[in-house]
Amino acid sequence: MKTDFDFPQKDLIGTVVFRPDFNNFETINANQAWSLFFSAGQDDKGLGEDAELGRFFTNVLIAVGVTGTLWATFFSNLG
């Protein structure tokens, strides 16, 4: 049986960000950043290529931060 699946062993173990062919100081998009976050650095293409999902997670994070700040501002003086 012959397969074309021939990765060096050093590239199979460890996180994506430490592989030599990963970033090369290029910018990554929001999908890659969130994929790395959710997979603990194991996969940078887990959310696919559509940029909308990365923007959604970024906007949810911003909304949670703004809501928490407003909540703390308005309800801190009630006690």
C-alpha positions as YAML, in Angstrom:
chain: A
units: angstrom
residues:
- id: 1
  name: MET
  ca: [0.00, 0.00, 0.00]
- id: 2
  name: LYS
  ca: [1.41, 3.36, -1.02]
- id: 3
  name: THR
  ca: [0.22, 6.67, 0.38]
- id: 4
  name: ASP
  ca: [1.15, 10.26, -0.35]
- id: 5
  name: PHE
  ca: [0.81, 11.15, 3.32]
- id: 6
  name: ASP
  ca: [4.46, 11.75, 4.12]
- id: 7
  name: PHE
  ca: [4.93, 14.39, 6.80]
- id: 8
  name: PRO
  ca: [8.15, 14.54, 8.78]
- id: 9
  name: GLN
  ca: [7.59, 13.51, 12.38]
- id: 10
  name: LYS
  ca: [8.71, 16.89, 13.73]
- id: 11
  name: ASP
  ca: [5.83, 18.63, 11.88]
- id: 12
  name: LEU
  ca: [3.18, 16.31, 13.31]
- id: 13
  name: ILE
  ca: [3.93, 17.03, 16.95]
- id: 14
  name: GLY
  ca: [3.64, 20.52, 18.34]
- id: 15
  name: THR
  ca: [1.65, 23.59, 17.60]
- id: 16
  name: VAL
  ca: [1.16, 25.21, 14.21]
- id: 17
  name: VAL
  ca: [2.82, 28.48, 15.19]
- id: 18
  name: PHE
  ca: [6.17, 26.77, 15.77]
- id: 19
  name: ARG
  ca: [6.29, 25.08, 12.37]
- id: 20
  name: PRO
  ca: [8.82, 26.65, 10.01]
- id: 21
  name: ASP
  ca: [6.34, 27.21, 7.18]
- id: 22
  name: PHE
  ca: [3.61, 28.89, 9.24]
- id: 23
  name: ASN
  ca: [3.80, 32.64, 9.51]
- id: 24
  name: ASN
  ca: [7.09, 34.04, 8.20]
- id: 25
  name: PHE
  ca: [6.03, 37.40, 9.70]
- id: 26
  name: GLU
  ca: [2.92, 37.65, 7.52]
- id: 27
  name: THR
  ca: [-0.30, 39.00, 8.93]
- id: 28
  name: ILE
  ca: [-2.98, 36.48, 9.80]
- id: 29
  name: ASN
  ca: [-6.70, 37.09, 9.47]
- id: 30
  name: ALA
  ca: [-9.32, 36.90, 12.20]
- id: 31
  name: ASN
  ca: [-10.33, 33.35, 11.25]
- id: 32
  name: GLN
  ca: [-6.80, 32.08, 11.67]
- id: 33
  name: ALA
  ca: [-6.43, 33.88, 15.00]
- id: 34
  name: TRP
  ca: [-9.69, 32.49, 16.40]
- id: 35
  name: SER
  ca: [-8.92, 29.01, 15.02]
- id: 36
  name: LEU
  ca: [-5.58, 29.05, 16.81]
- id: 37
  name: PHE
  ca: [-7.28, 30.24, 19.99]
- id: 38
  name: PHE
  ca: [-10.05, 27.62, 19.96]
- id: 39
  name: SER
  ca: [-7.72, 24.75, 19.03]
- id: 40
  name: ALA
  ca: [-4.96, 25.80, 21.46]
- id: 41
  name: GLY
  ca: [-2.56, 26.46, 18.61]
- id: 42
  name: GLN
  ca: [-3.07, 23.14, 16.86]
- id: 43
  name: ASP
  ca: [-4.97, 24.26, 13.73]
- id: 44
  name: ASP
  ca: [-5.06, 27.59, 11.93]
- id: 45
  name: LYS
  ca: [-7.69, 26.60, 9.36]
- id: 46
  name: GLY
  ca: [-10.33, 25.18, 11.71]
- id: 47
  name: LEU
  ca: [-12.92, 27.86, 11.01]
- id: 48
  name: GLY
  ca: [-12.48, 27.75, 7.26]
- id: 49
  name: GLU
  ca: [-11.73, 30.52, 4.81]
- id: 50
  name: ASP
  ca: [-14.85, 32.68, 5.27]
- id: 51
  name: ALA
  ca: [-13.91, 35.90, 7.06]
- id: 52
  name: GLU
  ca: [-17.39, 36.47, 8.51]
- id: 53
  name: LEU
  ca: [-17.04, 33.93, 11.31]
- id: 54
  name: GLY
  ca: [-13.82, 35.54, 12.55]
- id: 55
  name: ARG
  ca: [-15.45, 38.96, 12.48]
- id: 56
  name: PHE
  ca: [-18.44, 37.57, 14.37]
- id: 57
  name: PHE
  ca: [-16.27, 36.27, 17.23]
- id: 58
  name: THR
  ca: [-14.35, 39.55, 17.34]
- id: 59
  name: ASN
  ca: [-17.55, 41.58, 17.50]
- id: 60
  name: VAL
  ca: [-18.98, 39.31, 20.21]
- id: 61
  name: LEU
  ca: [-15.84, 39.84, 22.28]
- id: 62
  name: ILE
  ca: [-16.11, 43.61, 21.85]
- id: 63
  name: ALA
  ca: [-19.82, 43.55, 22.74]
- id: 64
  name: VAL
  ca: [-19.16, 41.54, 25.91]
- id: 65
  name: GLY
  ca: [-16.47, 44.02, 26.96]
- id: 66
  name: VAL
  ca: [-18.65, 47.08, 26.30]
- id: 67
  name: THR
  ca: [-21.63, 45.48, 28.05]
- id: 68
  name: GLY
  ca: [-19.54, 44.59, 31.09]
- id: 69
  name: THR
  ca: [-18.14, 48.10, 31.29]
- id: 70
  name: LEU
  ca: [-21.57, 49.70, 31.02]
- id: 71
  name: TRP
  ca: [-23.00, 47.26, 33.57]
- id: 72
  name: ALA
  ca: [-20.23, 48.08, 36.03]
- id: 73
  name: THR
  ca: [-20.65, 51.80, 35.45]
- id: 74
  name: PHE
  ca: [-24.42, 51.91, 35.92]
- id: 75
  name: PHE
  ca: [-24.80, 49.41, 38.74]
- id: 76
  name: SER
  ca: [-21.74, 50.15, 40.85]
- id: 77
  name: ASN
  ca: [-23.39, 52.97, 42.80]
- id: 78
  name: LEU
  ca: [-26.57, 51.13, 43.83]
- id: 79
  name: GLY
  ca: [-25.21, 49.65, 47.04]
...
